[in-house]
Amino acid sequence: MVQISNVRVLGDPHHLADHNEMTGRIMDVRDYASIYAAVAAMSGGGHLYVPGVYTIGPAPLVLPSNLHLFGDGYSSQIIAWANSGFTHIPAEDVPSSYMSAMIYGDGSNITIDRLRITGAWPGSGAGTDAHNVLFGVDSADCKLLNCILENAGWSGVMSRGTGALIQGNIVIGCNCDGIEILGGKNTQVLCNRVLNNGLVITPWMQGIEIDGTAFSDILIQGNICNNNGIGFAISATGICDGVSVIGNIFDSVLNRGINIAALDADSALITNLLISKNTIKNTNTNHVSGEYGIGIAISNNVFDFIVDENIINSDDQINTSDGITITGVAANGIIS
């Protein structure tokens, strides 16, 4: 067991001060046979320090409620094993038919802080499309803070629950989305750097995406998204109520800067949408003709929206940015 005084090597007293609701146990992964054993010993919650480098797989690292998993930053690394995939998580099968992750939390008050989490992309075999971090559909008040998420087979992080905070992370080189919010509510995505994601499979993959059948009260603010397929997207298949996209930078995107779409014209609806004070530049960097260079695109069943004070600038020479386009059914919108 690590004494409280030893944790000062982190040089950041907030690690403990911000988690007073947790138990007072502070443990060190090095005191256990494996990182799996260390996490299993924390079933009642507490603080688990992760120094050094650890390889996990094929089973995901399943985090219990009230656990604060923290490291020293870049040198505290969790690596996916040998490109051979991660075990299927049946509880998360809806809407996906195969859901897997390196690190999985479906409880409450889980915090992952100052870790470098490295996926197996590009790899081969079932499950290499794993998320680096997955907060499950029943998760509540979970946090991902100040981490590096790289080379995910699918998203760097997917959040499906309630009250998630994803802040201050670097998400880079993931096969699909950098950050994906799949359903859920009261989620905040703040001040992350999201770089070079979704460039292989299709230019329609996003730096940050919100999708699913039902989600509400989501804030996307202060993020820098550079060189992704699309900067930010909402892809709704059900009811989406209350999303604010404020003060982000979407730069050097292969496709559109912001893409808002209700994908099912009969049942999907997006309402109470705010897109404000974002900077969008250098769209359609791969110079594909058609609709790729749009700064902000809004389509199908979008109501009660405000789009204001955004800066849109494109270097696209084939389809110079159309600025803002609206197609399909949209009403009660303010654009300024």
C-alpha positions in Angstrom: 0.0 0.0 0.0 1.2 3.5 -0.9 1.3 6.1 1.9 -0.6 9.3 1.1 2.6 11.3 1.3 4.1 9.2 -1.6 1.4 10.4 -4.0 2.9 13.8 -3.9 5.2 12.6 -6.7 2.3 13.5 -9.0 2.7 17.1 -8.1 -1.0 17.6 -8.4 -3.0 17.7 -5.1 -6.3 17.9 -7.0 -6.1 14.1 -7.6 -7.3 13.5 -4.1 -9.1 16.7 -3.3 -11.5 16.3 -6.2 -12.6 12.8 -5.0 -13.5 13.2 -1.4 -16.6 11.1 -2.0 -14.5 8.0 -2.6 -13.0 5.7 0.0 -9.6 6.8 1.3 -7.7 3.8 0.0 -4.7 4.6 -2.2 -3.1 1.6 -3.8 -0.3 1.0 -6.3 -0.6 -1.4 -9.2 3.0 -2.6 -8.5 1.8 -4.3 -5.3 -0.3 -6.8 -7.3 0.5 -9.6 -9.8 -1.3 -7.8 -12.6 -3.3 -4.7 -13.3 -6.3 -6.9 -13.4 -5.7 -8.1 -9.9 -5.1 -4.6 -8.7 -8.5 -3.4 -10.1 -10.2 -6.4 -8.7 -8.9 -5.5 -5.2 -10.5 -2.1 -5.6 -14.1 -3.4 -5.7 -15.1 -1.0 -3.0 -13.6 2.0 -4.7 -10.6 4.1 -3.9 -7.5 5.5 -5.7 -5.3 3.2 -7.8 -2.0 4.5 -9.0 -0.7 3.2 -12.4 3.1 3.8 -12.8 4.9 2.3 -15.8 3.6 0.3 -18.7 1.0 -2.5 -18.7 -0.4 -4.7 -21.4 -4.0 -5.9 -21.2 -6.2 -8.3 -23.2 -8.1 -10.2 -24.4 -10.4 -9.4 -21.5 -11.3 -5.8 -21.0 -10.1 -4.0 -17.8 -13.5 -3.6 -16.0 -13.5 -0.8 -13.5 -15.8 -0.8 -10.5 -17.8 2.2 -9.2 -16.0 4.9 -7.2 -12.6 4.0 -8.6 -10.1 6.7 -9.4 -7.5 5.2 -11.8 -4.6 7.6 -12.3 -1.1 7.8 -13.5 1.7 10.2 -14.3 0.7 11.1 -17.8 2.7 9.8 -20.9 4.8 7.4 -18.9 1.8 5.6 -17.4 0.7 3.5 -20.3 -1.9 0.8 -20.8 -1.4 -1.1 -24.1 -3.7 -3.4 -26.1 -2.3 -6.9 -26.5 -0.9 -8.3 -29.8 -3.5 -7.1 -32.2 -5.8 -10.0 -31.4 -8.9 -8.2 -30.2 -10.9 -7.8 -27.0 -13.7 -9.9 -25.5 -17.2 -9.1 -26.6 -19.3 -7.1 -23.9 -22.8 -8.5 -24.3 -24.4 -5.9 -22.0 -23.5 -3.2 -24.6 -24.9 -5.0 -27.7 -27.6 -2.4 -28.4 -27.4 -0.9 -30.9 -24.2 -2.6 -32.0 -24.0 -6.3 -32.7 -20.5 -6.5 -31.4 -19.1 -4.1 -28.7 -15.7 -4.4 -27.2 -13.3 -2.2 -25.3 -9.9 -2.1 -23.7 -11.2 -0.3 -20.5 -14.8 -0.6 -19.6 -16.8 1.0 -16.8 -20.6 0.7 -16.4 -20.9 1.9 -12.8 -21.0 5.3 -11.2 -18.3 7.8 -10.2 -15.4 6.2 -12.2 -12.5 8.5 -13.0 -9.7 7.8 -15.4 -7.0 10.4 -15.1 -3.5 11.1 -16.7 -3.0 7.7 -18.4 -1.8 6.9 -21.9 -4.1 4.3 -23.4 -2.8 2.7 -26.7 -5.0 0.5 -28.9 -4.2 -2.1 -31.4 -5.1 -0.2 -34.6 -4.1 -1.1 -37.2 -4.6 -4.8 -36.4 -6.5 -7.9 -37.4 -8.9 -10.4 -36.0 -12.3 -10.1 -34.2 -12.4 -7.3 -31.6 -9.6 -5.1 -33.0 -12.4 -2.6 -33.5 -12.4 -2.0 -29.7 -12.9 1.4 -28.1 -10.0 2.4 -25.9 -12.4 3.5 -23.2 -16.1 2.7 -23.0 -18.5 4.1 -20.4 -21.5 1.8 -20.6 -25.2 2.5 -21.0 -25.7 2.3 -17.2 -22.7 4.4 -16.2 -23.2 7.6 -14.3 -21.0 10.6 -13.4 -17.9 9.0 -15.0 -14.9 11.1 -15.9 -12.0 10.8 -18.4 -9.5 13.5 -17.7 -6.1 14.5 -19.1 -5.4 11.2 -20.9 -3.8 10.3 -24.2 -6.0 8.0 -26.2 -4.3 6.7 -29.3 -4.7 4.0 -32.1 -8.1 2.9 -31.1 -9.7 0.2 -33.4 -13.0 2.1 -33.1 -13.4 5.3 -31.0 -10.9 6.7 -28.6 -13.7 7.0 -26.1 -17.4 6.1 -26.3 -19.8 7.3 -23.6 -23.3 6.0 -23.3 -24.4 6.9 -19.8 -25.4 9.9 -17.8 -23.4 12.8 -16.5 -20.0 12.0 -18.2 -17.2 14.5 -18.3 -14.6 14.1 -21.0 -12.0 16.9 -20.5 -8.5 17.8 -21.3 -7.6 14.7 -23.3 -5.6 14.1 -26.5 -7.3 11.7 -28.8 -5.2 10.8 -31.8 -4.9 8.2 -34.7 -8.1 6.3 -34.0 -9.7 4.2 -36.8 -13.1 5.8 -36.5 -14.4 8.6 -34.2 -12.1 10.3 -31.8 -14.9 10.9 -29.2 -18.3 9.3 -29.6 -21.4 10.0 -27.5 -23.9 7.2 -28.1 -27.1 8.2 -26.4 -27.1 9.3 -22.8 -27.6 12.7 -21.3 -25.9 15.5 -19.3 -22.6 14.8 -21.0 -19.8 17.4 -21.3 -16.9 17.2 -23.8 -14.5 20.0 -22.9 -11.1 21.3 -24.0 -9.9 18.1 -25.7 -7.4 17.9 -28.7 -8.8 15.5 -31.2 -6.3 14.8 -34.0 -6.0 12.6 -37.1 -9.0 10.3 -36.5 -11.4 8.6 -39.0 -9.1 9.0 -42.0 -8.8 5.4 -43.2 -12.3 3.7 -43.4 -14.2 6.7 -44.7 -14.0 10.5 -44.7 -17.4 10.5 -42.9 -15.9 9.5 -39.6 -15.7 12.3 -37.0 -13.4 14.0 -34.6 -16.4 14.2 -32.2 -19.8 12.6 -32.8 -23.1 12.4 -31.1 -25.3 9.6 -32.3 -28.0 7.1 -31.3 -31.8 7.0 -30.7 -32.1 9.3 -27.6 -29.8 11.8 -26.1 -30.1 15.2 -24.4 -28.3 18.0 -22.7 -24.9 17.7 -24.2 -22.2 20.4 -24.2 -19.3 20.3 -26.7 -17.1 23.3 -25.9 -13.5 24.5 -26.3 -12.2 21.5 -28.2 -9.6 21.6 -31.0 -10.3 19.1 -33.7 -7.6 18.9 -36.4 -7.3 16.6 -39.5 -10.4 14.4 -38.9 -12.9 13.0 -41.4 -15.6 15.5 -40.2 -15.0 17.9 -37.4 -18.2 17.4 -35.4 -21.4 15.6 -36.2 -24.8 14.7 -34.9 -26.2 11.6 -36.5 -29.6 11.1 -34.9 -31.8 8.0 -35.3 -34.3 9.1 -32.6 -34.9 12.1 -30.4 -32.1 14.5 -29.8 -33.0 17.4 -27.5 -30.5 20.0 -26.3 -27.0 20.1 -27.8 -24.7 23.1 -27.5 -21.6 23.3 -29.7 -19.6 26.4 -28.5 -16.2 27.8 -29.1 -14.5 24.9 -30.8 -12.0 24.8 -33.6 -12.5 22.4 -36.5 -9.5 22.6 -38.8 -8.2 20.7 -41.8 -11.2 18.3 -42.2 -11.4 15.9 -45.1 -15.1 16.5 -45.4 -17.5 19.0 -43.6 -16.7 21.1 -40.6 -20.0 20.4 -38.8 -22.6 17.9 -40.0 -26.1 17.8 -38.3 -28.5 15.2 -39.6 -31.6 13.3 -38.4 -30.9 10.1 -40.3 -34.4 8.7 -40.2 -36.9 11.2 -41.7 -39.9 9.4 -40.2 -38.7 9.0 -36.5 -35.6 11.1 -35.9 -35.8 14.7 -34.6 -33.2 17.2 -33.5 -34.3 20.1 -31.4 -32.9 22.9 -29.2 -29.6 23.0 -31.0 -27.0 25.8 -30.5 -23.9 26.2 -32.7 -22.1 29.3 -31.7 -18.6 30.9 -31.9 -16.9 28.0 -33.6 -14.0 28.4 -36.1 -14.2 26.1 -39.1 -11.4 26.3 -41.7 -9.7 24.2 -44.4 -12.6 21.9 -45.2 -12.4 19.2 -47.9 -8.7 18.9 -47.6 -8.7 15.9 -50.0 -10.4 18.0 -52.6 -13.3 15.7 -53.5 -16.0 17.3 -55.7 -19.6 17.4 -54.4 -20.8 18.4 -51.0 -17.6 17.8 -49.1 -16.5 21.4 -48.5 -19.5 22.6 -46.5 -18.7 24.5 -43.4 -21.9 23.7 -41.5 -24.5 21.3 -42.9 -28.0 20.9 -41.4 -30.5 18.4 -42.8 -33.8 16.7 -42.0 -36.1 17.4 -39.1 -34.1 20.0 -37.2 -36.2 22.5 -35.2 -35.5 25.3 -32.8 -31.9 25.9 -33.6 -29.5 28.8 -33.4 -26.3 29.1 -35.6 -24.5 32.3 -34.8 -21.1 34.0 -34.7 -19.2 31.1 -36.3 -16.2 31.8 -38.5 -16.1 29.7 -41.7 -13.1 29.8 -43.9 -12.0 27.2 -46.5 -8.9 26.6 -48.6 -10.8 24.1 -50.7 -10.2 24.8 -54.4 -12.8 22.5 -55.9 -15.8 23.2 -53.8 -15.1 26.4 -51.9 -17.0 26.3 -48.6 -20.7 26.8 -49.0 -20.7 28.2 -45.5 -24.0 27.0 -44.1 -26.5 24.8 -45.9 -29.9 23.6 -44.8 -31.8 20.8 -46.5 -34.9 18.8 -45.7 -37.3 19.9 -43.0 -36.0 22.6 -40.7 -37.9 25.3 -38.7 -37.6 27.9 -36.1 -34.0 28.5 -36.9 -31.9 31.6 -36.3 -28.8 32.0 -38.4 -26.6 35.1 -37.9 
